[in-house]
């Protein structure tokens, strides 16, 4: 009797362990493009304004965020009013940037 109860508990545990709902999945990644409305370097935050009358979206970046640009300096191309495309995830109640791709801009030192 006791052995059968233990066996049933083990089988039930294995069944639960192999269901898809029991596995932890990473947050879904979203893509959006828009214009930088506000840029805060000290807090590592970007407010992105999408097309239309939608309110600005606050996004934060960390050390894992990738900044890309076809040519030139990426940091210099990030400025208020600049067009960007982003990928972000919702992590711990905050929109975290995964990748920021800027579409233009020049460095102050004269580099493209």
C-alpha positions as CSV (number, residue, x, y, z in Angstrom):
1,X,0.0,0.0,0.0
2,X,2.7,2.5,1.0
3,X,4.9,1.5,-2.0
4,X,2.0,2.0,-4.4
5,X,1.3,5.5,-2.9
6,X,5.0,6.5,-3.4
7,X,5.0,5.1,-6.9
8,X,1.9,7.1,-7.8
9,X,3.4,10.3,-6.4
10,X,6.6,9.8,-8.4
11,X,4.6,9.2,-11.6
12,X,2.4,12.2,-11.0
13,X,5.5,14.4,-10.4
14,X,7.2,13.2,-13.6
15,X,4.0,13.9,-15.6
16,X,3.9,17.5,-14.2
17,X,7.6,18.0,-14.9
18,X,7.2,17.2,-18.6
19,X,4.2,19.4,-19.3
20,X,4.9,22.6,-21.3
21,X,3.3,24.8,-18.8
22,X,5.8,23.8,-16.1
23,X,8.8,25.1,-18.0
24,X,9.9,28.7,-17.5
25,X,10.1,30.6,-20.8
26,X,12.0,33.9,-21.4
27,X,9.9,37.0,-21.8
28,X,8.6,37.6,-25.3
29,X,10.6,40.1,-27.4
30,X,8.8,42.9,-29.1
31,X,9.9,45.3,-31.9
32,X,8.9,48.9,-32.3
33,X,10.2,51.9,-34.2
34,X,9.8,55.6,-33.5
35,X,11.5,58.8,-32.6
36,X,13.4,59.5,-29.4
37,X,11.4,62.0,-27.3
38,X,13.6,62.0,-24.2
39,X,17.0,60.6,-23.5
40,X,18.4,60.3,-19.9
41,X,22.0,59.0,-19.9
42,X,22.4,59.0,-16.1
43,X,19.3,56.8,-15.5
44,X,19.9,54.8,-18.8
45,X,16.4,55.5,-20.1
46,X,14.9,56.4,-23.5
47,X,11.3,57.7,-24.0
48,X,10.2,56.6,-27.5
49,X,7.4,58.3,-29.3
50,X,5.6,56.1,-31.8
51,X,3.5,57.2,-34.7
52,X,0.1,58.7,-34.0
53,X,-1.2,60.0,-30.7
54,X,0.1,57.1,-28.6
55,X,1.8,58.2,-25.4
56,X,5.6,57.9,-25.1
57,X,7.0,54.5,-24.1
58,X,9.7,54.5,-21.3
59,X,12.5,52.0,-21.9
60,X,15.6,51.3,-19.9
61,X,18.9,49.7,-21.1
62,X,21.6,47.8,-19.3
63,X,25.0,46.3,-20.1
64,X,23.5,43.6,-22.3
65,X,21.7,46.0,-24.6
66,X,23.2,46.2,-28.1
67,X,23.4,49.5,-29.9
68,X,23.8,49.3,-33.7
69,X,24.2,51.7,-36.5
70,X,25.1,51.1,-40.2
71,X,28.2,53.3,-40.0
72,X,29.9,55.7,-37.5
73,X,29.5,56.2,-33.8
74,X,26.4,54.7,-32.2
75,X,26.4,56.9,-29.1
76,X,26.6,60.1,-31.1
77,X,23.6,59.1,-33.2
78,X,21.3,58.8,-30.2
79,X,19.7,62.1,-29.8
80,X,16.2,63.6,-29.2
81,X,14.3,63.6,-32.5
82,X,16.3,60.7,-34.0
83,X,14.5,57.8,-35.7
84,X,15.3,54.4,-34.1
85,X,14.1,50.8,-34.3
86,X,14.2,48.8,-31.1
87,X,13.7,45.3,-29.6
88,X,12.6,45.1,-26.0
89,X,11.4,42.7,-23.4
90,X,9.2,43.2,-20.3
91,X,11.5,42.2,-17.4
92,X,10.7,42.6,-13.8
93,X,7.9,45.1,-14.5
94,X,10.1,47.3,-16.7
95,X,10.6,47.5,-20.5
96,X,14.3,46.5,-21.0
97,X,16.0,47.3,-24.3
98,X,17.6,44.4,-26.1
99,X,18.7,46.2,-29.2
100,X,18.6,49.8,-30.5
101,X,19.3,50.5,-34.1
102,X,19.7,54.1,-35.0
103,X,19.0,55.4,-38.5
104,X,21.4,58.3,-39.1
105,X,23.2,61.1,-37.2
106,X,26.7,62.3,-37.1
107,X,29.3,62.7,-34.4
108,X,30.4,66.1,-33.1
109,X,34.0,65.2,-34.1
110,X,33.0,65.1,-37.7
111,X,32.8,61.3,-38.1
112,X,29.8,59.9,-40.0
